[in-house]
Amino acid sequence: MLMAHPAVLKDLITQYETLALLGAEESTPRAQQRLADISYTLCVATGTRDVDMALIAARHRLSGARPEDDSLLQESAPAVAASGA
């Protein structure tokens, strides 16, 4: 399965949440279609069939979403090579 880049997922989540917050489901046909398009894209990008599961899967793929994800950690000091003594 192709995996969407986390930046793409973050953008899709932001767009979905913004449209949902603005009430796109009960708004103009254009806003409804945009919400449907983003929902579909989220499902395709995450390999799910339900937008709620797609949102969960997308958030899980974002940096720092998992406890074992160390992508946000930085080394406090550079590694020092062991001397041959």
KOLBADREN-189364 format. One record per residue (C-alpha): x, y, z; residue number from 0; chain. Coordinates in steps of 0.25 Angstrom, whole numbers, plus 5000, padded with zeros to 4 digits. Layout:
X | Y | Z | NUM | A
...
//
This chain:
5000 | 5000 | 5000 | 0 | A
5005 | 5014 | 4997 | 1 | A
5007 | 5023 | 5009 | 2 | A
5004 | 5037 | 5009 | 3 | A
5014 | 5047 | 5014 | 4 | A
5011 | 5052 | 5028 | 5 | A
5011 | 5066 | 5023 | 6 | A
5000 | 5063 | 5013 | 7 | A
4992 | 5055 | 5024 | 8 | A
4994 | 5067 | 5034 | 9 | A
4988 | 5077 | 5023 | 10 | A
4976 | 5067 | 5020 | 11 | A
4973 | 5066 | 5035 | 12 | A
4974 | 5081 | 5036 | 13 | A
4964 | 5083 | 5024 | 14 | A
4955 | 5073 | 5029 | 15 | A
4954 | 5079 | 5043 | 16 | A
4952 | 5093 | 5038 | 17 | A
4941 | 5089 | 5028 | 18 | A
4934 | 5081 | 5039 | 19 | A
4935 | 5092 | 5049 | 20 | A
4929 | 5102 | 5039 | 21 | A
4918 | 5092 | 5037 | 22 | A
4920 | 5088 | 5023 | 23 | A
4911 | 5076 | 5024 | 24 | A
4899 | 5086 | 5025 | 25 | A
4905 | 5097 | 5016 | 26 | A
4906 | 5099 | 5001 | 27 | A
4907 | 5088 | 4991 | 28 | A
4921 | 5093 | 4988 | 29 | A
4925 | 5092 | 5003 | 30 | A
4918 | 5078 | 5004 | 31 | A
4926 | 5073 | 4992 | 32 | A
4939 | 5078 | 4997 | 33 | A
4937 | 5071 | 5010 | 34 | A
4933 | 5058 | 5003 | 35 | A
4946 | 5059 | 4994 | 36 | A
4955 | 5061 | 5006 | 37 | A
4948 | 5050 | 5013 | 38 | A
4950 | 5041 | 5001 | 39 | A
4965 | 5045 | 5000 | 40 | A
4967 | 5042 | 5015 | 41 | A
4961 | 5029 | 5013 | 42 | A
4970 | 5025 | 5001 | 43 | A
4982 | 5031 | 5007 | 44 | A
4981 | 5023 | 5020 | 45 | A
4975 | 5010 | 5014 | 46 | A
4962 | 5011 | 5021 | 47 | A
4947 | 5012 | 5017 | 48 | A
4942 | 5021 | 5028 | 49 | A
4946 | 5035 | 5031 | 50 | A
4946 | 5034 | 5046 | 51 | A
4956 | 5022 | 5044 | 52 | A
4964 | 5030 | 5034 | 53 | A
4965 | 5041 | 5043 | 54 | A
4970 | 5032 | 5054 | 55 | A
4980 | 5025 | 5045 | 56 | A
4985 | 5039 | 5039 | 57 | A
4987 | 5044 | 5053 | 58 | A
4995 | 5032 | 5057 | 59 | A
5004 | 5034 | 5045 | 60 | A
5008 | 5048 | 5049 | 61 | A
5021 | 5051 | 5056 | 62 | A
5020 | 5049 | 5071 | 63 | A
5007 | 5041 | 5071 | 64 | A
5013 | 5028 | 5076 | 65 | A
5020 | 5027 | 5090 | 66 | A
5032 | 5019 | 5083 | 67 | A
5033 | 5030 | 5072 | 68 | A
5047 | 5037 | 5075 | 69 | A
5046 | 5046 | 5063 | 70 | A
5044 | 5059 | 5071 | 71 | A
5056 | 5055 | 5080 | 72 | A
5070 | 5061 | 5078 | 73 | A
5083 | 5057 | 5083 | 74 | A
5088 | 5065 | 5095 | 75 | A
5102 | 5063 | 5091 | 76 | A
5109 | 5057 | 5079 | 77 | A
5114 | 5043 | 5080 | 78 | A
5128 | 5042 | 5084 | 79 | A
5137 | 5031 | 5077 | 80 | A
5143 | 5021 | 5087 | 81 | A
5158 | 5022 | 5088 | 82 | A
5166 | 5009 | 5085 | 83 | A
5172 | 5008 | 5099 | 84 | A
//
